[in-house]
Amino acid sequence: MTALKTCSDHVEFNRRWAEVLLTALSRHSVRDVCIAPGSRSTPLTLEAVINDKFTCHTHFDERSLGYFALGLAKASRHPVAIIVTSGTAAANLYPALIEASLSGERLVLLTADRPPEQIDCGANQAIRQNNMYADHPAQTLHLPRPTPDISASWLTSAIDDAMARLHFGALHINCPFAEPLYGEKENIYVHWSEELGTWWNSDAPWLREEMPAAIPQQRDWFQWRRKKGVVVAGKMSAEDGARVAEWTQSLGWLLLSDVLSQTGQPLPYANLWLAHEQAQNVLRQAEIVVQFGSHLTGKQLLQWQAACRPQEYWLIDPKPKRLDPAHHRGRRLIANISEWLMAHPTEPRSAWDDTLAQLSKKTKTYIMQKLGDSLSEALLAYRLAELLPHDGQLFLGNSLILRLIDALAQLPAGYSVYANRGASGIDGLLSAAAGVARASSKPTLAVVGDLSALYDLNALALLRQIESPLALIVVNNNGGGIFSLLPTPKDERERYYCMPHDLDFSHAATMFGMDYVTPEDWQTLKKSVHAVWRQNRRAVIELRVPKSEGAETLQALLQNTGGL
């Protein structure tokens, strides 16, 4: 091989290098590529566009694009690639990368970069991109400047090795390209890529790495399954949630469910009745607690989980981290949840106590009496299941509305529910919802707060491009209502925490060409949402509520259910 000499050489070889890199990624189930505009990333962009294995998505905001890719990865369960140019464009992917590192979605960040000689010398748009994401990526690969002195087999095997180890989280591939970047792709270096031979005509990686997948059964399972057990269900897939519910019922154990567990919450409203003395007395009898999934939402469930002291505490989740902020003594079992359930069969028994079921029924009656028929944040949460589209999916925001839904809603078992509960921020929520909707093509109901919507407003450009029905409910309580739940200083609460904005979303919906509705009662809200499903529309539905009503209602319910 000879070094690159002419402008045509550089253009040609940059494209060849990018072609091999992207083709290698396609051998690892990468099907979606999210592309932001930029010059330095031109070789990657042009090769992604002509690769028929990829569906390419575009957006002008890298931060929003990162969350859109996160949503695609959530719903598709495949790794999703993101192509951005050099400089702060790469930095804008940081929030989505952090979320993926905690929640486990697989992202492949392809950050174009200046070549080494242009770093730290005043060159335009040149920042130090090597290790720029610290230890948040699960894998990092710093590629050299493209040169024919490095074999194509090295490049493919480097990609294969990194992707084989990418079980959860993000892979950062930094890709320096020297100018020139523009020109026609010729055949000057076709021999370089042809050294891969029949690889081009296959769908397999160049380098295959495999790990044994068998899940061993706990040797003493037959003893423990006859004990008094409690299952804690955290964030998991819809399929896993339905199976956990069936498995728990067959054992006769008690199931405490997070809203993201998708178990159907057979003991609903747990975050309201968990503090009840009867509930505490029953749960103290548990000899074993088995937790599936992670990232519990409700404060009361988290408090009980932290305080419980059974003889054994098992936590089953495929992500290889502790995932237990209470640090119980027990077993951390890294395994696919459905496969673990199959390896641990039940011995059918009736429920060992029905007190919690009775408390759930009493709590439901109390909620109905407390809420009445007036449209509110709490009523939306309680009756949310009535708005769900058939064979659709739900995307939930963070902060107060999520806590209301977790406390008051009962959702169907196995119904797909998505949220960004890794870092639990309010940034990028509309973008992630758009990604979820694009990946699945199912009707999508998204529910977020007003500050979350304002934070990610330009993602309405992504939402309007969705081809399946989508209803975005924005609960507008004029600021950060969740801070009404916290002991924030009274004198500073409004200005520095709640931050009232006195805005509505009518003009934003018009600007981005989406339908807009502001229902004033439950029946109008329900009709508006179901019209979206029937007419295949994309709509912003703004629910205007008093600023502290939702927080006050939740506080009142939490304080009074102890007297059921």
Disulfide bonds with the S-S distance in Angstrom:
none
